[in-house]
Structures are given as structure tokens and as C-alpha cells.
Amino acid sequence: NGTTFTVDVERRTVEIKYIDSKVIDGNIGYIEMLGFEDGCTAKFKEELEKLKSQNIKSLIIDLRSNGGGLVTEAISLSELFIPKGKVILKSYDKNGNETVKKSANPFTEDMKIVVLVNEESASATEIFSAAMQDNEVATIIGTTTFGKGVMQEVDPLTIGGAIKITIEEFKTPNGNKIHQIGIKPDIEVENDEIVTEESQDKQLQTAIDFLKK
């Protein structure tokens, strides 16, 4: 309204909380992850240890609307649950040369696990979900995922700017194509368009019921 005033602004790094956890229904651990950011596996382990200290018996990993991120983090997170020597990911270059990534972790978490996904779960999320599904260490619940099974790299241009190039295609441990197909859940459940309360979340409630069996 025509008034001039002065404000002191502190400049600092913005931290987005992309991992959250809680205990639901007495003994079910719940971890929601919004992206596969740098260091997310370490943060996930912290949250998991908190839940284990509260004597959880099973775990829900909520990756709905998780658009992905770093492939390296998807692999390292998979290694928390997939036994050593088991395949996590297969990738192929433009000549069809295959690279197979296997779990190198000698110790894995042993509990009943559900991974929640939806049509907005993509990329690194699909790599993790497929690895958990194909190795039969988790049950996937929700709707078919987005279907982004390729990886890009960004190369700077001498004239300025950069070009983003697709360099590899991913397939699941069983050799199934991800790109433009997605990961089909073991148990398909659709939510209503608007979910405002936990009790209205059909996918989450299905996961809870499944883990209580």
C-alpha cells in the first residue's frame, strides 16, 4: 500500500525433505521417498533403523509419484534387500552390448516388504521396483508405472549450452523391457482421483491388509 520497508534475508541451501517414515498399524514400517537423490540410500537406512528400533515386523516403501533420479542410488538401495550375487539390473548400449549389475551386499534386510507404485513412478523408481519384484523380495502394489527405461547423459557444447543424449536402455533382472511398458504390479489397485485421508488410500490399505496376513 505504498509503504517501503526493509527485510534482512538469510542466504542458505534449500533442503527438501524427500524421505519420511512412520510406524502404522502398530508394527508396520512406512517409508515414503519422493526421489532418488544423491545420498538417499544413506538417509533411507537411517529411517529404516529408526523404524526397526520401534520393533516393526514388515515394511511399506511408498514410491508413488517418485519420478526417479540417480541410477546408482536405485542400485545401492536395491542392495539393502537383494542377496549378494543376484541380478539388480541389465543395461544395453546402442550396439546391444549387455552390462549386468549384481548385488554386492553380503547382508540384506529380511522382512516382508511391499513397494507402492503408480503411473507417475518412473526411471530409477522402476529399476528399484523391478529388481525387488524379479528377485521376489517384495510385492508390488498399485498401478502400472510410467515406463522410462532409458538413461541420458548431458554433454556441454563448445558454443554454450548442452545436449542431452540417451545412451543406454535398461531391462529388469529377468530381461523384461521397461521403456514405454512400465512395471506391472503384483496386485493392481487404483485409487480414487482425490485422496485426502489415509483411510481413503486404497493402495495403502491393500498393502496393510497384505502385510497383516
N, C-alpha and C positions, 0 to 999 in steps of 0.2 A: 504493500500500500504506500509506496513512495518512501519507505524508511530504509536507510542504509545501516547495515550492522556488520560487525567483524566476527569471523569464526576461525578458531585455530583447528587445523585438520592434521591428524597424525597419519603419516605415511607408513604403511606396513604391508606385509604379504597377506593376501586374502587366503584363508584356509577354508576349504569346503569340506564339510563332514560327509564323506561318501560311503562310510561304513557305520552301521549302527547295530546294536544287539540287545536282546532281552530274553527273559525266560517266559514262555507262555504255557498255559495249561499245566502248571505245576513242575514239569520236568522235561519240557521240550525246548531246546535252544533255538533261537531265531536270529539269523544274521542277514541283514539287508545290505546289499552292495550296489552302488549306483554306477560304478565304473571301474575298469581295470587300470587304475592309475599307478604310477611309479611308487613302489613300496607298499602296495595294497596287500600283498601276501603277508608281510610282517605285521601289518595292522590287523588283518584277519586273524592271525594266530593269537594276537593279544586279546581280541574279543572272544575267541574260542576258549582260551584259558580262563577268562572271567566266567564264562558260562559253565565250564567244567568244574570250577570251584563251587558252583551252585548245584552240583550233582545232577546235571542233565543226563538223560538217557538216550536222546536222539536229537537230530539237528535238521532244521529247515534253512536252506540257503536261498534267499529271495533275490533272483537276478532279473525280475520283471522290469522291462523298460531300461535295462542296462545295455547301452549302446556299444560296449566293448572298450578297447584301449590297447594296452601293450600285450602282445602275444607272449612275451617272456613271463609276464605276470600270470597269464592264464595257465601256462605250463607249470610254473612253480606252485601255484595254488592247487593244481591237479595232483602234484606230487605229495601233498599232505594226506591224500586219501588213496591214491593208486599205488599198489605194491611195486617194489623195485623190479625192473625188467619188463614191465607191462607197457604197451604202446600207448602214448598220450595223443600223438598227432602224426599225420603223414602230410608232407608238403611236396609240391611239384613245381619245377621251373618251366619256362616256355618250351624246353626241349623234352619235357616229360621225365626228367631225372628226379628220382624219388629220394627224399630225406625222411628218415623215421626218427622221431623223438620218443625215447623211452624214459620211464620214471627212474630216477637215480636215488630215491629216498629209501633207506633201509627200514625206516619205521613209519607206519601210517596210522592215522586215526581210525579206530574201529568202532563204529556205531551206525545205527540205522539213519539214513540220510534221504531227504527229499530236496530236489532242486526245483524251484518255481521259475517258470519262464512264460513269456508271452510273445506276441508278434513284433514287439519292439526290442526284444533281446537279440543282440547281433554281434557278429565278429568274434572277439575274444570270448565273449559270453557263450557263443555257440561252440567254440573249441573246448572250453571247460565242460559244458553240459554234455557234449558228445563223448568226451573222454570218460566222464563219470558214468554215462549210460552204457557205452560199449564194454566197459570193464566191470559192469554190474556192481558198482559200489554205491549207486544212488538210484532212486526212482525219480523220473522227470514228470512233473505235473504242470498243466497249464494248456497253452495253445502253441501251435507250430511257430517256431522262431522266424526271424526276419529273412535269413538266407544270404549272409555276406561271408562267403568262404574264400576271400582273396586278400592278399596283403599288398600294401603300397609302400613305396619309399619316396621321399622328397629330395630332388636334386636341384641345387641352386643353378641359375643361369648366369652367364657372364654379362648379359645385358641387364641384369637385375631380375628380381622375382625368382620363381622356381617352377619346376614341373613335377607333378605327382604321377608316378608310373606304377602300374600294377606289375609285380614281379613274381608272385607265387600264388598258387591255388592250394587250399587246404582240403583234406579229407579226414573223415573220422578214423579212429583206430581200426575199424572193420572195413575201411576203404570206401565208405559211403560219401557221396558228393554232398557238400553243404551249400555251395553257391546257388542262389536262386531256388533253392529247395527248402532249406531250413532243417531244424531238428524237430522231429515229431515226438511229442511227449508219450510216455508210457501210459499215462492216464490223462485223457483230454477233458478239460473243464474250461468253460467260458464264463467270464464274469459279466455282470450287467455293465452297461456303459458307465454308470456313475456308482462308485463305491465310497461311501462316506464313513462307514463304521466297519470294524474288524468282523463283526458278525455277518455283514453283508458280503464279505470277501469269500466267494465260493471256492476259489482255488486254494486259499489258505486253510479254510475249514476242511477241505478234502485232504490236504496234507496232514493236518492234525489228526483227523479220523484214521488215516492210513497208518500213522506212526503209533497210534494207541492200540492197534490190533495186536 
